[in-house]
Amino acid sequence: MDDELRSRLDALEVKVDAAYNAAEKVRKYLFWTGVVTVALVVLPAVGLVFAIPSFISTYSSLSDLSQ
């Protein structure tokens, strides 16, 4: 009975290690997905917050010249 229990515990340990490795891969994948999302969405949006007023002031000064 002891040998059977030991073999079942060893098999269970292998499965737990495999599940841990899979969870770590998913964690890394989600982390890099968040980093790419921030780089492609949030940073350009923050840049537009500063760029749009500059464009508006340039456009309004150009429309004042045409009158």
C-alpha positions, 0 to 999 in steps of 0.5 A, spaced: 500 500 500 505 504 501 508 503 494 502 505 491 500 511 495 507 513 493 507 512 486 500 516 486 503 522 490 509 522 485 504 522 479 500 528 482 506 532 483 508 531 476 501 534 474 501 540 479 508 542 476 505 542 469 499 546 472 504 551 475 508 551 469 501 553 465 499 558 469 506 561 469 505 562 461 498 565 462 501 570 467 506 572 462 502 572 456 497 577 460 502 581 462 505 582 456 498 583 453 497 589 458 504 592 456 502 592 449 495 595 450 498 600 454 503 602 449 498 602 443 492 605 446 494 609 452 500 612 450 498 615 444 491 618 447 495 621 452 499 624 447 493 627 443 491 630 450 497 635 448 497 635 441 490 637 440 490 644 443 496 645 439 493 643 433 487 647 434 491 654 436 494 653 429 488 652 426 485 658 429 491 662 428 490 660 420 483 662 420 484 668 423 489 670 417 484 668 412 479 673 414 
